C-alpha cells in the first residue's frame, strides 16, 4: 500500500479559490479556534478572496494533490519584530498523519529566514488537543493571553517555539529533491512541464540544496558544459537557480552560490556561466557576476528574455574577457 504524498507549499495569488475553500472549511469545522467567523468570510466576494491570496503569506498542504490544510505566517502589528503562525487547520481526513507537523515546520522555516529566534501563535483555551499538539511540536506557553473581539468571551493563549538553533543547511543533493522547487518557482507550477534535465544524473553534475527545518527553500544545479564564448575551456553552467517565494530577498541564494563556488573550485573548474533572466541581473551582478555584452536573447524553453552571465573561479581567478 503506497503512502499518500504530502506536500506543503507557499500559496500564490492563483490559489485564491483553494484558499477560500479550505478557510471556509476550517471556520465551519472549528469555529472556536479562530478569530474570524464563517459568516463574515462567506460574505467575501471573489475580488476580496483574490486580494487575500495576494496579501497573505499563506501555505497550503496537499495530499496527492488535494488541499487538506493551511496556515499563515505573518508579522504582528502589536508585537514588532516577531513572527506568528495563524489560521492553522488540517481537514479531519488528514489528521493524525504528518500534515500538521509539515505545516508548522514550513512556517517555522519562513520565520528562520526572516531572522527571528522564535515563532509565536495563539491557541484557544478550549482547544486542548490543538494545544497538546503544539507542545509536542516544541511550543511552550508564555503566560500571556488575549481576549476575543468585542462580545467574544474566548481567551487565546500565547505560545512560543524557539528557533535559535535553526539555520540554513547547504549540501549536495539528489536532483529529484529540487524538482518541485524548479517547477513551482521557474515554471509557474505547471504540472505538464518536465523539469528534469538529461544531465541531472551525470557524475560531474552538482546539485545543491538549502534546507530549513527539513524544507528545501533554495536550490541550483551546475552542469559541466563549456561556455559558448570559451568553448575550449573547462567550465560549469548554472541552471535552475530558485529560492522559494516566501524566503526570497533574504540572501539564501547568495549563500548557496558561495557554497557551490567553493565546491566547483575544488573540482578545478575555472569558469562558471549561466543564461540569466534579465529580471535577475541585479542579484547576479551584486554577487560578483558579469554580463556578456550583446548576449540578450529569448529562451527557447520559457520565452523570457535572458542574458549570458559569467564569473571566474579559483583562488587565482582573473577577469573574463
C-alpha positions in Angstrom: 0.0 0.0 0.0 1.5 3.3 -1.1 1.9 6.2 1.4 0.0 9.3 0.4 2.2 12.1 -1.0 2.2 15.1 1.3 3.3 18.5 0.0 3.3 21.9 1.8 3.9 24.9 -0.4 3.6 28.7 -0.2 0.3 29.8 -1.6 0.2 32.1 -4.7 -2.4 34.6 -5.9 -3.7 32.0 -8.4 -4.7 29.8 -5.3 -7.5 32.2 -4.3 -10.2 29.5 -4.9 -8.3 26.9 -2.9 -7.7 29.4 -0.1 -11.4 30.2 0.1 -12.4 26.5 0.2 -10.0 25.5 2.9 -10.5 28.6 5.0 -14.3 28.3 5.0 -14.0 24.6 5.8 -11.8 25.5 8.8 -14.3 28.1 10.1 -17.2 25.7 9.7 -15.4 22.8 11.3 -13.7 24.5 14.2 -15.3 28.0 14.7 -14.0 28.2 18.3 -10.4 28.1 17.1 -10.3 31.3 15.0 -10.9 35.0 15.4 -12.8 35.3 12.1 -16.3 33.9 11.7 -17.6 31.6 8.9 -20.4 34.1 8.2 -18.1 37.1 7.7 -15.7 35.2 5.4 -18.5 33.6 3.5 -19.7 37.1 2.6 -16.4 38.0 0.9 -16.7 38.2 -2.8 -14.3 36.9 -5.4 -12.3 40.1 -5.5 -11.8 40.0 -1.7 -10.5 36.5 -1.8 -8.1 37.3 -4.6 -6.9 40.2 -2.5 -6.3 37.9 0.5 -4.4 35.5 -1.7 -2.2 38.3 -2.9 -1.7 39.9 0.5 -1.4 36.9 2.9 1.7 34.8 3.3 -0.2 31.5 3.4 0.7 27.9 2.9 -1.3 25.0 1.5 -1.0 21.4 2.5 -1.8 18.9 -0.2 -2.2 15.1 -0.1 -2.0 13.5 -3.5 -2.7 16.9 -5.0 -5.8 17.6 -2.8 -5.7 20.6 -0.5 -6.2 19.4 3.1 -4.8 22.1 5.3 -3.5 25.6 5.5 -1.6 28.0 7.7 -0.3 31.6 7.6 3.0 33.1 8.6 2.7 36.8 9.4 4.0 39.7 11.4 2.0 41.1 14.3 1.2 44.8 14.4 1.2 44.9 18.1 4.4 42.9 18.6 7.1 44.4 16.3 10.0 42.1 15.4 8.0 38.9 16.0 6.7 36.3 13.5 3.5 34.3 14.0 1.6 31.2 13.0 -2.0 32.0 12.2 -5.0 30.2 10.7 -3.6 26.7 11.2 -6.0 24.0 10.1 -6.0 20.4 8.9 -9.0 18.6 7.4 -10.4 15.7 9.5 -9.4 13.2 6.8 -5.8 14.2 7.1 -5.4 14.4 10.8 -3.2 12.0 12.7 -0.6 12.0 10.0 2.3 14.2 9.0 0.3 17.2 7.6 0.1 19.3 10.7 3.8 18.9 11.5 4.8 19.8 8.0 2.7 22.9 8.1 4.3 24.1 11.4 7.8 23.3 10.2 7.2 25.1 6.9 6.1 28.3 8.6 8.9 27.9 11.1 11.4 27.8 8.2 9.9 31.1 6.9 10.4 32.6 10.4 14.0 31.5 10.4 14.6 33.1 7.1 13.0 36.3 8.4 15.8 36.4 11.0 13.8 35.9 14.2 14.6 33.5 17.1 11.1 32.2 17.7 7.7 31.5 16.2 4.6 32.6 18.2 0.9 31.6 18.0 -2.4 32.0 19.8 -4.4 28.9 20.6 -8.0 29.0 22.0 -8.0 27.8 25.6 -10.9 25.5 24.6 -8.8 23.6 22.0 -6.9 21.2 24.3 -6.0 18.8 21.5 -4.5 21.6 19.5 -2.5 22.9 22.5 -1.2 19.4 23.1 0.0 19.1 19.5 1.8 22.5 19.8 3.5 21.4 23.0 4.6 18.2 21.2 5.9 20.4 18.3 8.2 22.4 20.7 5.9 25.3 21.6 5.5 26.4 25.3 3.0 28.8 26.9 4.4 32.3 27.5 1.8 33.1 30.2 0.3 35.8 28.0 -3.2 35.7 26.5 -5.6 37.9 24.6 -9.4 38.0 24.5 -11.6 37.6 21.5 -13.2 40.6 19.8 -16.0 42.6 21.3 -18.6 40.4 22.9 -16.5 37.3 22.5 -15.6 35.6 25.8 -13.0 33.3 24.4 -9.4 33.5 25.6 -6.5 32.8 23.3 -3.2 31.7 25.0 0.1 32.7 23.5 2.7 30.0 22.8 6.3 30.3 21.6 8.6 27.9 19.7 12.3 28.7 20.0 14.2 28.7 16.7 17.7 29.9 17.9 19.5 26.7 16.8 17.9 26.6 13.4 20.0 27.6 10.4 20.3 27.1 6.6 21.9 23.7 5.8 23.6 23.6 2.5 24.6 20.3 0.9 24.9 18.4 -2.4 21.5 16.7 -3.0 19.8 14.4 -5.5 18.3 16.2 -8.5 14.9 14.9 -7.7 14.8 16.8 -4.4 14.8 20.1 -6.4 12.2 19.2 -9.0 9.2 20.6 -7.0 11.1 23.9 -6.4 12.1 24.1 -10.1 8.5 23.6 -11.3 6.8 26.0 -8.8 9.3 28.9 -9.0 10.6 28.7 -12.5 7.7 27.2 -14.4 4.7 28.8 -12.7 3.7 25.4 -11.1 2.8 24.0 -14.5 2.4 20.2 -13.8 2.7 19.5 -17.5 6.3 20.8 -17.7 9.0 18.2 -17.4 11.7 19.9 -15.2 14.2 17.0 -15.4 17.4 17.6 -17.4 19.3 14.9 -19.3 22.4 15.9 -17.4 20.9 15.6 -13.9 22.3 12.1 -13.3 25.7 12.7 -14.9 28.5 12.1 -12.4 30.1 15.5 -12.9 26.8 17.4 -12.2 26.5 19.2 -8.9 23.1 19.8 -7.3 23.0 22.0 -4.2 20.0 22.4 -1.9 19.5 24.7 1.1 17.1 23.4 3.7 15.4 25.0 6.7 13.6 22.8 9.2 14.0 19.9 6.6 12.3 22.0 3.9 14.2 22.7 0.7 13.9 26.5 0.3 16.7 27.2 -2.3 18.4 25.1 -4.9 20.5 25.2 -8.0 22.3 22.8 -10.4 25.7 23.0 -12.0 26.5 21.1 -15.3 29.9 20.6 -16.8 29.2 22.5 -20.0 31.7 24.8 -21.8 30.7 28.4 -22.2 29.7 29.5 -25.7 32.2 32.3 -25.6 35.0 30.0 -24.3 34.3 26.6 -25.9 37.7 25.1 -25.3 37.9 25.9 -21.6 36.6 23.7 -18.8 33.5 25.3 -17.3 30.3 24.7 -15.5 26.9 26.1 -16.4 24.5 27.2 -13.6 20.9 26.3 -14.2 17.6 26.2 -12.2 18.6 28.7 -9.6 15.5 29.1 -7.4 14.5 30.4 -4.0 11.0 29.7 -2.7 8.6 32.5 -2.9 8.3 33.2 0.9 12.1 33.4 1.5 13.2 35.5 -1.4 15.2 38.6 -0.6 17.0 37.1 2.5 20.3 36.2 0.9 19.8 32.5 0.8 20.6 32.3 -2.9 23.9 34.1 -2.4 24.9 31.8 0.4 24.1 28.8 -1.8 26.3 30.2 -4.6 29.2 30.7 -2.2 28.9 27.1 -1.1 28.7 25.8 -4.7 31.6 28.0 -6.0 33.9 26.6 -3.3 33.0 23.0 -4.4 33.4 23.8 -8.1 36.8 25.4 -7.4 38.0 22.3 -5.6 37.0 20.3 -8.7 39.3 22.5 -10.8 36.7 24.5 -12.7 37.9 27.9 -13.9 34.7 29.4 -15.2 31.0 29.5 -14.3 28.4 30.8 -16.6 24.6 30.9 -17.0 21.7 32.1 -19.0 20.1 34.5 -16.6 16.7 36.1 -16.7 17.0 39.8 -17.2 14.9 40.3 -14.1 17.6 38.6 -12.1 20.6 40.6 -13.4 20.7 42.8 -10.2 21.1 39.8 -8.0 23.9 38.3 -10.0 25.9 41.4 -10.6 25.7 42.1 -6.9 27.2 38.7 -6.2 30.2 39.0 -8.5 28.9 38.1 -11.9 29.4 40.0 -15.2 27.0 40.3 -18.1 28.3 39.2 -21.5 27.9 42.2 -23.9 25.5 41.6 -26.8 24.2 38.4 -25.2 20.5 39.3 -24.9 18.3 36.5 -26.2 14.9 34.9 -25.7 14.9 31.5 -24.0 13.5 28.7 -26.2 12.2 27.0 -23.1 10.4 29.9 -21.4 10.1 32.6 -24.0 11.6 35.0 -21.4 14.5 37.5 -22.1 17.9 36.2 -20.9 21.5 37.3 -21.0 24.7 35.3 -20.6 26.5 36.0 -17.3 29.8 34.6 -16.1 32.4 34.7 -13.3 35.9 33.3 -12.9 36.6 30.6 -10.2 39.5 29.6 -8.1 42.0 31.5 -5.9 43.8 32.9 -8.9 40.7 33.8 -10.8 41.1 36.6 -13.4 38.5 38.6 -15.1 36.8 37.0 -18.1 37.2 38.9 -21.4 
